[in-house]
């Protein structure tokens, strides 16, 4: 079943979002979170994100990151490190922000 406007996290999505997901997973380490907070874009570049992915992060475009293959569960790690709540991510992703 398809729900209009819903992004389904598939194997293909996972492969496309590998760099974003790998960076987000790295934030489970406190040292990495601190480095990320000091220079999130530099950290993202050092983790191998493309210019487009860095731009999505810079704009805090949560829906764009999901469309680029990011896992919502891992994007919450990024949001949490930045002090953004799950509700704010959801509102943005639904176009209500």
C-alpha positions in Angstrom: 0.0 0.0 0.0 1.2 3.5 -0.8 0.4 6.5 1.2 0.7 9.7 -0.8 3.6 11.9 0.4 5.2 9.1 2.4 8.8 8.2 1.9 9.3 4.5 2.2 12.8 3.5 3.4 13.8 0.8 1.1 17.1 -0.9 0.3 17.6 1.5 -2.6 16.9 4.4 -0.3 19.4 3.0 2.2 22.1 2.8 -0.5 21.5 6.3 -1.7 21.6 7.7 1.8 24.6 5.7 3.0 26.8 8.8 3.6 24.1 10.7 5.5 23.3 7.6 7.5 26.9 6.8 8.3 27.5 10.4 9.5 24.4 10.3 11.6 25.4 7.0 13.2 28.8 8.4 14.0 27.0 10.9 16.3 26.3 8.1 18.9 29.9 8.9 20.0 30.1 11.9 22.4 33.4 13.1 20.9 32.0 13.0 17.4 28.9 15.0 18.6 31.1 17.6 20.0 33.1 17.9 16.8 29.9 18.1 14.9 28.6 20.9 17.1 31.7 22.9 16.6 31.6 22.7 12.8 28.8 20.6 11.5 29.5 21.3 7.8 33.2 20.6 8.2 32.3 17.4 10.0 29.9 16.4 7.3 32.5 17.1 4.5 35.1 15.1 6.5 32.6 12.2 6.6 32.4 12.2 2.8 29.0 13.9 2.2 28.5 15.3 -1.2 28.0 19.1 -1.7 24.2 18.5 -2.1 24.1 16.5 1.1 26.0 19.1 3.0 23.6 21.7 1.7 20.6 19.7 3.0 22.3 19.5 6.4 23.1 23.3 6.3 19.5 24.2 5.6 18.2 21.6 8.1 16.1 20.2 5.3 14.9 17.1 7.1 12.5 16.1 4.3 15.2 16.6 1.7 17.5 14.4 3.7 14.8 11.7 3.9 14.2 12.0 0.2 18.0 11.6 -0.3 17.9 8.3 1.5 18.4 9.2 5.1 16.8 7.0 7.7 14.4 8.9 10.0 15.8 7.0 13.0 19.3 8.2 12.2 18.2 11.7 11.2 16.8 12.0 14.8 20.4 11.6 16.0 21.5 14.6 13.9 18.4 16.6 15.0 19.1 15.7 18.7 22.7 16.8 18.4 21.5 20.2 17.1 18.7 20.6 19.7 15.9 20.0 17.2 13.0 17.9 18.5 11.3 15.0 16.7 8.2 17.1 16.6 10.0 19.9 14.8 11.5 17.4 12.3 8.0 16.0 11.7 6.4 19.4 11.3 9.1 20.4 8.7 8.8 17.1 6.9 5.0 17.5 6.7 5.4 21.0 5.4 3.9 22.6 8.5 6.9 24.6 9.6 
